[in-house]
Amino acid sequence: MRRWFAEAGSAALALVLALVVWAVAEQAGNPSGIVRQVPVGIRGLEEGVAFSHSVTAAVDVRLRASSQVLTILRVEDFEAYVDLVGLEAGEHRVPVQVVSSQGDVQILGIDPGSVDVSLESVAEKLVPVRVEVMDSPAFGYDAGEPQVEPTAVRVSGPSQYVESAEVAVAEVYLRAARSTVEARRLVSLRAQGGQVLSGGGEWTPRIVTVTVPIEQRPGYRDVNVRVRWGGQPARGYRISEVAVDPSIVTLFGSAAGIEAAPGYVETMPVNIEGASGNVVERLALLVPENVSVFGVQSVVVSVGITAIEESAWVQRSPIIQGLDDTLRVELSPQVVEVLLVGPLPRLETLRPGDVQVVLDLTGLQVGTHSLAPSLVLPEGLRQETLVPETVEARISQVPTVTPSSTPAPTATTMVTGTPGVTPTITLAITLTVTPSSTAAVSAATATAAPSSGG
């Protein structure tokens, strides 16, 4: 019997040791870790009950996983939640549950393991909309009573939240407006005392349409500023733009003076005589009698001066580039026409070398090629039309010339004479010329009278 107990004890001890070894090996192969601040959500909220708040918004999750999985785990791989099925309005302590999208993760613990949840019954009510005008219209104008559509929003959510909502506010900016302002604006819920309510409830609509009437006060009037100028731009230039800043000014004065004033005020004249560029000047205003201008006494006038654009046709022979020395080219046509557009003064001073038509034959071999030439134009001019748009280039090999030998000329001398008389020497030279010569010489005769000899 003792032997049996001894053997049983040995077997039990061996089993325990095996379990310890297995646990150690398992822990070594699947280490533990912690994922912190996993957000807590809610599930199973009953109808007629609203989630008010929770004491804990996030939990830490202790887990075990393989070393490979542990290194890639993220907060997004876990979902922590509380199940509110069957819970009514009131305070509740609810256990937190965690699931992982990684299948081979073992959840060891959650800290904290439960959270306090406050549930309230759902409430609903209409809250009026109030418009708050944040600034003012332009000087001399008054803003009327704002109008809003709709005039109320429906608020729903936890009863405490709904009860605290007093008004929905829409803010609008007039930004020195001179006419009625109409805009769509977001509304925010405010509690008593103006505190903004956020979270916990809903309200519809969230956007309302606000209208603020803007009217001008008696004795004030907005008028345009009219620019006066004198002279003419330089030859070949024109006025392209006239601008003034500000373009509208406000007159104020007696009702009779405002009524009698024209619908504009003029500037002092700006001189543009001979101008070939923009003219910018600050000029005084010519204000009618019995009225004044609010705020400004002078304006900035800008007169744009631009060259008059014209067009002109020019003819050019293409300039060849990139042709190999062993090749020659024949162009068809040999002259192209270019329609140029640009400032008239630039066209009138155009020189032949200012416009070039270039034909690039780099890398082309023997054959017929259709090429689009490129243009080199002076600054300020642009190409409108090219006729023709392509040029035919026939490339051929340069012929090889073989020189021929030329035989030496032969000469025959004949001397004739009479005793006592100066002899006459006749020299006959015969030249043989190769056929490639353009002229043939058959013979030449020279006569000389040498001095007498003994």
Stockholm file with secondary structure:
# STOCKHOLM 1.0

chainA/1-454         MRRWFAEAGSAALALVLALVVWAVAEQAGNPSGIVRQVPVGIRGLEEGVAFSHSVTAAVDVRLRASSQVLTILRVEDFEAYVDLVGLEAGEHRVPVQVVSSQGDVQILGIDPGSVDVSLESVAEKLVPVRVEVMDSPAFGYDAGEPQVEPTAVRVSGPSQYVESAEVAVAEVYLRAARSTVEARRLVSLRAQGGQVLSGGGEWTPRIVTVTVPIEQRPGYRDVNVRVRWGGQPARGYRISEVAVDPSIVTLFGSAAGIEAAPGYVETMPVNIEGASGNVVERLALLVPENVSVFGVQSVVVSVGITAIEESAWVQRSPIIQGLDDTLRVELSPQVVEVLLVGPLPRLETLRPGDVQVVLDLTGLQVGTHSLAPSLVLPEGLRQETLVPETVEARISQVPTVTPSSTPAPTATTMVTGTPGVTPTITLAITLTVTPSSTAAVSAATATAAPSSGG
#=GR chainA/1-454 SS CHHHHHHHHHHHHHHHHHHHHHHHHHHHHSCEEEEEEEEEEEECCCTTEEEEEESCSEEEEEEECCHHHHTTCCGGGEEEEEECTTCCSEEEEEECEEEESSTTCEEEEEESSEEEEEEEEEEEEEEEEEEEECSCCSTTEEECCCEEESSEEEEEEEHHHHHHCCEEEEEECCSSCSSCEEEEEEEEEECTTSCBCCSSCEEECSEEEEEECEEECTTEEEEEEECCEESCCCTTEEEEEEEEESSEEEEEECHHHHHHSCSEEEECCEECTTCCSCEEEEEEEECCTTEEESSCSEEEEEEEEEECEEEEEEEECCEEESCCTTEEEEEESSCEEEEEEEEHHHHHTCCGGGSEEEEECTTCCSEEEEECCEEECCTTCEEEEEESSSEEEEEEECCCCCCCCCCCCEEEEEEECCTTSCCEEEEEEECCCCTTSSCCCCCEEEEECCCCCC
#=GC SS_cons         CHHHHHHHHHHHHHHHHHHHHHHHHHHHHSCEEEEEEEEEEEECCCTTEEEEEESCSEEEEEEECCHHHHTTCCGGGEEEEEECTTCCSEEEEEECEEEESSTTCEEEEEESSEEEEEEEEEEEEEEEEEEEECSCCSTTEEECCCEEESSEEEEEEEHHHHHHCCEEEEEECCSSCSSCEEEEEEEEEECTTSCBCCSSCEEECSEEEEEECEEECTTEEEEEEECCEESCCCTTEEEEEEEEESSEEEEEECHHHHHHSCSEEEECCEECTTCCSCEEEEEEEECCTTEEESSCSEEEEEEEEEECEEEEEEEECCEEESCCTTEEEEEESSCEEEEEEEEHHHHHTCCGGGSEEEEECTTCCSEEEEECCEEECCTTCEEEEEESSSEEEEEEECCCCCCCCCCCCEEEEEEECCTTSCCEEEEEEECCCCTTSSCCCCCEEEEECCCCCC
//
